[in-house]
Amino acid sequence: MLAIHLQKLLLKKEKAKMGLRSTFLATAFTASLLASTSHAIDTSAREAFMIDMKTGHILLEKNPDVSMPPASMSKLMTLYLVFERLKDGRLTLDDKFTVSERAWRKGGAASGSSTMFLEPRQKVRVEDLIKGIIIQSGNDACIVVAEAVAGSEKNFAVEMTEKARELGMEHSTFSNATGWPDPGQRMTPRDLSILAEALITEFPEYYKFFAEKNFKYNGIRQSNRNPLLYKTMGADGLKTGHTSEAGYGLTSSAERDGRRLILVVNGLNSVRARSSESERLMEWGFREFNNYSLFKKGEEVTQAELWLSDKQSVALLIDQDVEVTLPRKSRRKMKVSVQYDGPIPAPVKKGQELAKVVITAPDVKDIVIPLYAAEDAERLGFVGRLGAALKSIIWGVTG
């Protein structure tokens, strides 16, 4: 193997201490793009999952794909379907829905469950229903929405499951709009994080509702049950959940210094545990990790040596911004190398994948990003190829 140190890159930004090198390999290197790993921290939650939203790096996972009762955290899918209709114009915030007798009995004051305290035959604005679902966790508000947009809660639940598949939530099924206990109402921590990210990225104009702390309706004021909203940690969503089977859960998100984390916990044994454990894990995620910008889209990373070409080398470009999440303690030992099977025989076409950047660090799976030719490189004619072959035989020179 021949290793060539790329001093030019070592002088740039965060690359100064990476030990960046280019290596010619006899075999092709393959690995998954943006692979990530989680890091050990004990948690009393039965299930837990934390991800850095910008990089997709998993910071924490405990039973991430276990099918669990999500309780009211499943209301996030109810809200997604409402926000989707608002965005495409099928609904407006000022539209009004009528409270049915069923919605009142199953989710209103008569039900003894979380409620917005709606009254039968009352007409309610969509914006108020959204706040009632988010802040008051109103089961009545969920049923009103489901019946209004899908004809029945059963039809709405079918739509919820279909939307889950569209979003890549492979292990989520819904039988109601509220999260009421049912064997068919199941989600995983990973799926909840996918849903949270979709709500944040697709509906920024409506995501703001998750940060509201209080809402008064029908003369009754209730406070948002998300405990992280009341702490100075940058939290701005999303939704709590609780049933006797599920325990206490929270799907939350917080943003700090340009980083956004999404955390899902479930199976905790009290309101206090939900609050303290969610805060502890979120603070750990911000404290122990940081994001590092390595390359910008279109940046030249290095040159690849060519064989039997009219050019000696071709520039290798990266086609995406590269930012990685690393444990702060692993940052100093991070290394970035360029690997390819070379010298590369001509012809080469602009945009052809020729090499890979490989980023390694302790306690982190390798991150691999392809590199592409910046320009065409034509193959030498017969005489040129003959001369190159003779040089290779006599002097051991390629190109």
C-alpha positions as CSV (number, residue, x, y, z in Angstrom):
1,M,0.0,0.0,0.0
2,L,1.1,3.5,-0.8
3,A,0.0,6.2,1.6
4,I,0.1,9.9,0.5
5,H,-0.5,12.6,3.1
6,L,-2.7,15.4,1.9
7,Q,-1.2,18.4,3.6
8,K,-3.5,20.9,1.9
9,L,-6.5,19.3,3.5
10,L,-4.9,19.2,6.9
11,L,-4.8,22.9,7.0
12,K,-8.5,23.4,6.5
13,K,-11.1,24.0,9.2
14,E,-11.8,20.9,11.3
15,K,-9.4,18.8,9.3
16,A,-6.3,20.0,10.9
17,K,-5.9,17.1,13.3
18,M,-7.6,14.3,11.4
19,G,-4.5,12.5,9.9
20,L,-6.1,12.6,6.4
21,R,-4.4,10.3,4.0
22,S,-5.0,8.7,0.6
23,T,-4.5,5.0,0.1
24,F,-4.4,2.9,-3.0
25,L,-6.2,-0.4,-2.3
26,A,-6.0,-3.7,-4.2
27,T,-9.6,-4.4,-3.4
28,A,-12.7,-2.2,-3.5
29,F,-13.9,-0.8,-0.2
30,T,-17.6,-0.9,0.6
31,A,-19.5,0.1,3.7
32,S,-22.8,1.7,4.6
33,L,-23.2,5.4,4.1
34,L,-23.4,7.5,7.3
35,A,-23.3,4.4,9.5
36,S,-23.7,5.2,13.2
37,T,-23.5,3.6,16.6
38,S,-25.0,4.3,20.0
39,H,-23.0,4.8,23.2
40,A,-23.4,3.2,26.6
41,I,-25.4,5.1,29.3
42,D,-27.7,3.4,31.7
43,T,-31.3,4.4,31.8
44,S,-34.3,3.4,33.9
45,A,-36.5,3.7,30.9
46,R,-37.8,0.3,29.5
47,E,-37.3,1.6,26.0
48,A,-35.1,4.6,24.9
49,F,-33.9,6.0,21.6
50,M,-31.9,9.2,20.9
51,I,-30.8,10.6,17.6
52,D,-29.0,13.7,16.3
53,M,-31.5,14.9,13.7
54,K,-29.0,16.7,11.5
55,T,-26.5,13.8,11.1
56,G,-28.7,10.8,11.8
57,H,-26.2,9.6,14.4
58,I,-27.7,7.4,17.0
59,L,-26.6,8.4,20.5
60,L,-28.6,6.0,22.5
61,E,-30.8,2.9,21.9
62,K,-32.4,0.5,24.3
63,N,-35.0,-1.8,22.8
64,P,-35.3,0.6,19.9
65,D,-37.4,-1.8,17.7
66,V,-39.6,-3.3,20.4
67,S,-43.3,-3.1,19.7
68,M,-44.7,-1.1,22.6
69,P,-48.0,0.6,23.6
70,P,-47.3,4.2,22.8
71,A,-50.3,5.6,24.7
72,S,-50.8,9.3,23.9
73,M,-47.5,9.6,22.0
74,S,-49.5,8.0,19.1
75,K,-51.4,11.3,18.9
76,L,-48.4,12.6,17.0
77,M,-49.6,10.6,14.0
78,T,-53.1,12.1,14.4
79,L,-51.5,15.5,14.3
80,Y,-49.4,14.6,11.3
81,L,-52.5,13.8,9.3
82,V,-54.1,17.1,10.4
83,F,-51.0,19.1,9.5
84,E,-50.7,17.4,6.1
85,R,-54.3,18.5,5.3
86,L,-53.5,22.0,6.4
87,K,-50.4,22.2,4.3
88,D,-52.1,21.0,1.1
89,G,-55.2,23.2,1.6
90,R,-57.8,20.5,2.4
91,L,-58.2,22.2,5.9
92,T,-57.7,25.7,7.4
93,L,-57.1,26.6,11.0
94,D,-60.4,28.3,11.0
95,D,-62.5,25.4,9.8
96,K,-64.9,24.1,12.4
97,F,-65.7,20.5,13.4
98,T,-68.8,19.3,15.3
99,V,-68.4,17.3,18.5
100,S,-70.3,14.0,18.2
101,E,-72.0,12.2,21.0
102,R,-69.5,9.4,20.6
103,A,-66.5,11.8,20.8
104,W,-67.9,13.2,24.0
105,R,-68.6,9.9,25.7
106,K,-65.3,8.2,24.7
107,G,-63.0,11.2,25.1
108,G,-64.8,13.9,26.9
109,A,-65.4,14.6,30.6
110,A,-67.6,11.5,30.9
111,S,-64.7,9.2,29.9
112,G,-62.4,10.0,32.8
113,S,-59.5,10.2,30.4
114,S,-57.4,13.1,29.2
115,T,-59.8,15.5,27.7
116,M,-60.3,19.0,26.2
117,F,-63.7,19.2,27.9
118,L,-65.7,19.5,24.7
119,E,-69.5,19.5,24.7
120,P,-71.7,17.5,22.4
121,R,-72.7,19.3,19.2
122,Q,-70.2,22.0,20.0
123,K,-68.4,23.4,16.9
124,V,-64.7,23.8,17.4
125,R,-62.0,25.5,15.3
126,V,-59.3,23.2,13.9
127,E,-56.6,25.4,15.6
128,D,-58.2,24.9,19.0
129,L,-58.5,21.1,18.4
130,I,-54.8,21.0,17.6
131,K,-53.9,22.8,20.8
132,G,-56.3,20.5,22.7
133,I,-54.5,17.5,21.4
134,I,-51.0,18.8,22.0
135,I,-51.4,20.7,25.3
136,Q,-54.3,19.0,26.9
137,S,-53.8,15.5,25.3
138,G,-57.6,15.6,24.6
139,N,-59.0,12.3,23.5
140,D,-62.2,14.0,22.6
141,A,-60.3,16.3,20.3
142,C,-58.6,13.4,18.5
143,I,-61.9,11.6,17.9
144,V,-63.6,14.8,16.6
145,V,-60.7,15.2,14.1
146,A,-60.8,11.6,13.1
147,E,-64.5,11.5,12.5
148,A,-64.5,14.8,10.6
149,V,-61.7,14.0,8.1
150,A,-62.2,10.3,7.6
151,G,-65.8,9.6,8.4
152,S,-65.0,7.4,11.4
153,E,-62.2,6.8,13.9
154,K,-61.7,3.3,12.4
155,N,-61.2,4.7,8.9
156,F,-58.8,7.3,10.4
157,A,-56.8,4.6,12.1
158,V,-56.3,2.8,8.8
159,E,-55.0,6.0,7.3
160,M,-52.6,6.4,10.2
161,T,-51.1,3.0,9.6
162,E,-50.8,3.6,5.9
163,K,-49.1,6.9,6.5
164,A,-46.7,5.2,8.9
165,R,-45.6,2.9,6.1
166,E,-45.1,5.9,3.8
167,L,-42.8,7.5,6.4
168,G,-40.8,4.3,6.8
169,M,-42.3,3.4,10.2
170,E,-42.3,-0.3,9.6
171,H,-43.4,-1.5,13.0
172,S,-46.3,0.9,13.8
173,T,-50.0,0.0,13.7
174,F,-53.0,2.0,14.8
175,S,-56.5,1.0,15.9
176,N,-57.6,4.5,17.2
177,A,-56.7,8.2,17.0
178,T,-56.1,8.6,20.8
179,G,-53.6,6.0,22.0
180,W,-56.3,4.3,24.0
181,P,-55.1,0.8,25.1
182,D,-55.6,-1.7,22.3
183,P,-53.6,-4.7,21.1
184,G,-53.5,-3.1,17.6
185,Q,-52.0,0.1,18.9
186,R,-48.3,-0.4,18.7
187,M,-45.2,1.7,17.9
188,T,-41.5,1.4,18.4
189,P,-39.1,4.1,19.8
190,R,-37.3,4.3,16.4
191,D,-40.6,4.8,14.6
192,L,-41.6,7.5,17.0
193,S,-38.3,9.3,16.3
194,I,-39.0,9.1,12.6
195,L,-42.4,10.6,13.1
196,A,-41.0,13.4,15.3
197,E,-38.5,14.3,12.7
198,A,-41.1,14.4,10.0
199,L,-43.3,16.7,12.1
200,I,-40.3,19.0,12.7
201,T,-39.0,19.2,9.1
202,E,-42.3,19.0,7.1
203,F,-44.5,21.4,9.2
204,P,-42.4,24.1,10.7
205,E,-45.3,26.5,10.6
206,Y,-47.4,24.2,12.8
207,Y,-44.6,22.6,14.9
208,K,-44.6,25.8,17.0
209,F,-47.8,24.6,18.7
210,F,-45.8,21.9,20.5
211,A,-43.9,24.6,22.5
212,E,-47.1,26.3,24.0
213,K,-47.3,25.6,27.7
214,N,-51.0,26.5,28.5
215,F,-54.3,26.4,26.8
216,K,-57.7,27.4,28.0
217,Y,-60.9,26.1,26.5
218,N,-64.5,26.1,27.7
219,G,-63.3,28.0,30.7
220,I,-60.8,25.3,31.8
221,R,-57.0,26.0,31.6
222,Q,-54.6,23.1,31.3
223,S,-50.8,23.0,31.1
224,N,-48.7,21.1,28.7
225,R,-47.5,17.9,30.2
226,N,-44.1,17.9,28.5
227,P,-41.8,18.4,31.5
228,L,-38.8,19.6,29.4
229,L,-40.7,22.7,28.2
230,Y,-40.3,24.1,31.7
231,K,-36.5,23.6,31.8
232,T,-33.9,25.9,30.3
233,M,-32.5,23.4,27.8
234,G,-33.9,24.4,24.4
235,A,-36.8,21.9,24.4
236,D,-39.8,22.8,22.1
237,G,-41.8,19.6,21.7
238,L,-43.4,17.0,21.4
239,K,-45.7,14.6,23.3
240,T,-46.1,12.7,26.5
241,G,-47.9,9.4,27.0
242,H,-49.2,7.2,29.8
243,T,-51.3,4.1,30.4
244,S,-50.9,1.4,33.0
245,E,-49.5,-0.9,30.4
246,A,-47.2,1.6,28.7
247,G,-45.9,3.3,31.8
248,Y,-44.8,6.9,31.5
249,G,-43.3,8.0,28.1
250,L,-42.2,11.1,26.3
251,T,-41.2,11.9,22.7
252,S,-39.2,15.1,23.0
253,S,-36.9,17.4,21.0
254,A,-34.5,20.1,21.9
255,E,-32.3,22.4,20.0
256,R,-29.0,23.9,21.3
257,D,-26.1,25.6,19.5
258,G,-27.3,24.5,16.1
259,R,-27.9,20.8,17.1
260,R,-31.3,19.2,17.5
261,L,-31.8,16.0,19.4
262,I,-34.8,13.8,19.4
263,L,-35.4,11.5,22.4
264,V,-38.0,8.8,23.0
265,V,-38.4,7.1,26.4
266,N,-41.1,4.8,27.6
267,G,-41.9,2.5,30.4
268,L,-40.9,4.8,33.3
269,N,-42.7,4.4,36.6
270,S,-43.8,7.9,37.4
271,V,-44.3,11.5,36.2
272,R,-41.2,12.5,38.2
273,A,-39.1,9.7,36.7
274,R,-40.2,10.8,33.2
275,S,-39.2,14.3,33.9
276,S,-35.8,13.6,35.5
277,E,-34.7,10.8,33.2
278,S,-35.7,12.7,30.1
279,E,-33.8,15.7,31.3
280,R,-30.7,13.7,32.3
281,L,-30.5,11.9,28.9
282,M,-31.0,15.0,26.8
283,E,-28.3,16.9,28.8
284,W,-26.0,13.9,28.3
285,G,-26.6,14.0,24.6
286,F,-25.7,17.6,24.3
287,R,-22.8,17.4,26.7
288,E,-21.0,14.3,25.5
289,F,-21.3,14.7,21.8
290,N,-20.7,17.4,19.2
291,N,-21.1,17.9,15.4
292,Y,-18.1,18.5,13.2
293,S,-18.3,19.9,9.7
294,L,-15.7,18.1,7.5
295,F,-16.5,18.8,3.9
296,K,-18.7,21.0,1.8
297,K,-20.6,19.8,-1.3
298,G,-18.5,20.2,-4.4
299,E,-15.2,20.5,-2.5
300,E,-12.1,18.9,-4.0
301,V,-10.9,16.3,-1.5
302,T,-7.8,15.0,-3.3
303,Q,-6.4,13.8,-6.6
304,A,-6.6,10.2,-7.9
305,E,-3.7,8.9,-10.0
306,L,-4.6,7.7,-13.5
307,W,-3.2,5.0,-15.8
308,L,-3.1,5.1,-19.6
309,S,-4.7,8.6,-19.7
310,D,-3.9,12.0,-21.2
311,K,-3.9,13.3,-17.7
312,Q,-1.7,12.2,-14.8
313,S,-4.5,12.6,-12.2
314,V,-8.1,13.7,-11.8
315,A,-9.6,15.7,-8.9
316,L,-12.0,13.9,-6.6
317,L,-15.1,15.8,-5.5
318,I,-17.6,15.2,-2.8
319,D,-21.3,15.6,-3.7
320,Q,-22.7,16.4,-0.3
321,D,-22.0,18.4,2.9
322,V,-20.4,16.1,5.4
323,E,-21.1,16.7,9.1
324,V,-20.6,14.0,11.7
325,T,-21.6,13.5,15.3
326,L,-18.8,12.2,17.5
327,P,-18.2,11.8,21.3
328,R,-16.2,14.8,22.3
329,K,-13.5,12.5,23.7
330,S,-13.1,10.7,20.4
331,R,-12.6,13.9,18.4
332,R,-8.8,14.0,18.7
333,K,-8.5,10.5,17.4
334,M,-10.7,10.9,14.4
335,K,-9.0,10.0,11.1
336,V,-10.2,10.7,7.5
337,S,-8.7,8.7,4.6
338,V,-9.4,8.5,0.9
339,Q,-9.4,4.9,-0.4
340,Y,-9.6,3.7,-4.0
341,D,-8.3,0.9,-6.3
342,G,-5.6,2.6,-8.2
343,P,-4.0,3.9,-10.3
344,I,-7.3,4.2,-12.1
345,P,-7.3,3.1,-15.8
346,A,-8.7,5.6,-18.4
347,P,-11.2,6.5,-19.7
348,V,-12.8,8.3,-16.8
349,K,-16.1,10.2,-17.1
350,K,-17.0,13.3,-15.2
351,G,-19.2,12.3,-12.2
352,Q,-18.0,8.7,-12.2
353,E,-17.6,7.3,-8.7
354,L,-13.9,6.6,-8.2
355,A,-13.1,6.5,-4.5
356,K,-14.5,6.8,-1.0
357,V,-13.8,9.0,2.0
358,V,-13.6,6.9,5.2
359,I,-14.0,8.5,8.6
360,T,-13.0,6.6,11.6
361,A,-13.0,7.4,15.3
362,P,-13.1,5.4,18.6
363,D,-16.5,4.0,19.5
364,V,-18.0,5.0,16.1
365,K,-18.7,2.9,13.1
366,D,-16.9,3.9,10.0
367,I,-18.6,6.6,8.0
368,V,-18.1,6.2,4.2
369,I,-18.9,8.8,1.5
370,P,-18.3,8.3,-2.2
371,L,-16.0,10.6,-4.3
372,Y,-16.6,11.4,-7.9
373,A,-14.4,12.5,-10.9
374,A,-14.3,16.3,-11.4
375,E,-13.8,16.0,-15.2
376,D,-13.4,13.6,-18.1
377,A,-10.0,11.9,-18.7
378,E,-9.6,10.3,-22.1
379,R,-7.7,7.1,-22.8
380,L,-4.3,7.4,-24.6
381,G,-4.2,6.3,-28.2
382,F,-2.3,3.1,-29.3
383,V,1.1,4.8,-29.4
384,G,0.6,6.6,-26.1
385,R,-0.5,3.3,-24.4
386,L,2.5,1.5,-25.9
387,G,4.9,4.2,-24.5
388,A,3.2,4.1,-21.1
389,A,3.6,0.3,-21.0
390,L,7.3,0.5,-21.9
391,K,7.9,3.1,-19.1
392,S,6.1,0.8,-16.7
393,I,8.2,-2.2,-17.7
394,I,11.5,-0.3,-17.7
395,W,11.2,2.2,-15.0
396,G,8.2,1.0,-13.0
397,V,6.4,4.3,-13.9
398,T,2.6,4.4,-14.4
399,G,0.6,7.0,-16.3
